[in-house]
Structure formats: structure tokens, C-alpha cells
Amino acid sequence: MIVVLAVGLTVLASVRFSSQFEPAAESAPVSGAGMDRVTGRSIARLQEHLRAQPKDAVGWAGLGMAYVEQARVTADPSYYPKASAAFDRSLRVSPKDNEPALSGQGALAAARHDFTAALRLADRALKINPYGTRAHAVRVDALIELGRYEEADKAVRHADKIKPALPIFTRYAYVMELRGRPGEAQRVLRLAATSATDPADVSYVHTQLGELAWNRGDLPAADREYAAALRADPNWLPAIDGRARVRAAQGDAAAAIRDRQALVARAPLPSYVVALGELYEARGMQAQAREQYGVAGAWATLARSNGVATDFEGAITAADHGDRAAALLAARTEWGRRKSIHVADALAWALHVNGQDKEALGYARQAARTGYRNATFLYHLGVIEKSLGHKTEARRDLKAALALNPHFSDLHAPQARKALKELS
């Protein structure tokens, strides 16, 4: 989930085309359904303009960002090579001090999960323009995904000091949540909500407030926030995802399945596809579940062929629904790239399902190092402790997972309750 969030933040909250030839983009909502048509028109207009004015470096950078955005809203990674070519063309036209192309390349690197490159490119862009919101946003995202949380905290505070903006507020809130301060995160998001006017911004902020409420198990509050997001933009996919979780938790499986089927039809991202599969599996619909897990694997293959690193998502999916040995290999590979708490949790779980619980325990504890409260992390830790015979600790952490959010997973919340019953 974290990777999907980071990429969405980078492309969604901060990207506005800078080309004078796409004036409507400044206020256009960036939604899941319909925005692909808006972005498609943006791409067509920029392509037409660039055929007439091939020396417009800003136009080429704008085209690159339009391709990155199109990849996001359609879940089609084949747009990434096109984006890369457009940014390269911009830099050939204007190789010196081309901040739009460099920050765009940073956003593309983040979308492809190359966070080391994203950080390097953001730093280069900020040397040219220290006030570039997009570059600051990419830099904070990269530091978060690399597990460099103290640096991310400093970076987002610096960005907020020199140029306050909604993309910075939302990142500030996320850093606070990851560092174990959800109350501060909620306060910042409430302030951001008062300044949001664009439908996309309104939907994004209320969805993040919904996520905070969901993570603490407050279903009524989560439901209200997702509904507020969908009032601003009825096609906002992350809010539909949140609503599906709430509906499943409330026992309305049919409505949850409809939401999830709509999500997968519009954007077959691994997080949406696997969530639908797990919803099916929890209700005994094994054939339908296997079909969805296969779709997730096919997307990963397509993404890799277009330059996306998919080891993190692959490790999460395969640990529960696929080749466990492959899950461990993918998790170790990703840990070699970055040391985030989410990768630590994924590696811990991959080690557990491969029977390596002693090593898994260390990584599960690493996942808790920042104070971030996450029911899935606590569940993984509790199951690993149970496997090692640490009954007191296992009871404590499994209870904590269910106390934090008794509906944290269609599949694993019931398993957490079963494990607790076995321990007692």
C-alpha cells in the first residue's frame, strides 16, 4: 500500500502541467474515471503543439508528466518509457537548468520505485529552483520510501517553511503518522482540508483523513471521510477503495465486491486486485480469488517490462497467495534497496511463511521502530512470536492488532482471532 500511496502523492498532489498550452490542467480534477480522457486530451494537445514547436523544452517536460499521470490513472505502465523519452527530449533541447524535466524525471523514477534515483533527481532540480513544489514532494516521498524518516521530517518541514502548499501539508501529515503521531497527522490534514478547493485536492485530503480513521478502527469516521471525498469527485478511486473496506467491515459483502470490481476494471493495480481476491477468498470463492491473484502477477510482469521494480508488491502477494520462496527472494532484494518499515514488515512475513521465524522476529521488530501503529504489522509480529513459543508477547500483539482495527484484513483479522483463541 505504501508504494501506491507514495506514487499517488508524487504524481497526483503536486503535478500541474506547466505548459501554457494546457491552461485547464491547473484546475482539472485528477480522478480515476474520466481523468484518463482529460489526460489523453492533454497528451494530444501537447503532441500537436510539439510537432509545430519541437524546441519547447517545457512542453516536452509537460508531455512527460502527462504520460506519468496517464500511467497512474490507467494502471498502464507502458506509458513510462514514453514519459522517459519526453523528458530526455526536453533535456536535449535545454540541457542546462531544466528544472521541469529533472523534477519530472524524479516523479517518473518514484513511479517506477527507483527511490534512490528519485532523490538524486529531486536534489538536482532543487539546486536550480529551491522553491519547486514538485521536486520537494518527490524528495520527501523518496526519503520516506528509503526509510530515512528523520531526514524526511526535516525535508518536509523545510519545504513547508519556504513554500507552504497542499502537497507539502499532506506529506507532513504522512510523516507524522509514520513517526507514531497520528493525532498531529489528523490536525494537519484538517488544516489542509480547509485550504483545498480543487475537487481532486478535496478528495485526496478527505481520503487521507479516512485512512487515518480506518487505521485506528473508527468505521463511522472513515465512512464519513470517504463519503466526503466521493462527494467532491464520485470517481476518486482511493476513496472507493476505502469505502469498499468499510462496507466489508460492516458486513455488506455484496456492495464491497461491487466497489472492488469497479476498481479493478478501471485500474488493475496490485493493491486493488489482491484486495478483491482476498475478499473473494474470505467468502469461500476460491476460483475467483485465484483469478485475481493471477491478474496481479500479470500486471507485475507488464510493469517490470516497463522499468518498474515490483519486488515489494510481489513479496506481499506471493507470501500469502503464491510462491513463498519467490516471496522471500523478492523481499530480500527489496530490503537491499531500501530499509523502510514497510519493507521490514514484508521481509518478516516472507521469512515467517518460509519457516524462518527467528530471523523474521528481528525484521518484525524493525517494522515497529518508528512508533507507527499498524494492525497488519502487529498481526505479523504476533503470529511470528506465537510460532516461536513467545505466548505472552504473541497474545499482547495480536490483541493490540485487533484492538487497533478489528477489521484490518478480510483474511487476516479472522486468523488473528483464531490465533488468540489457540493461545488462550
Beta strands, then each sheet from edge to edge (+ up, - down):
end
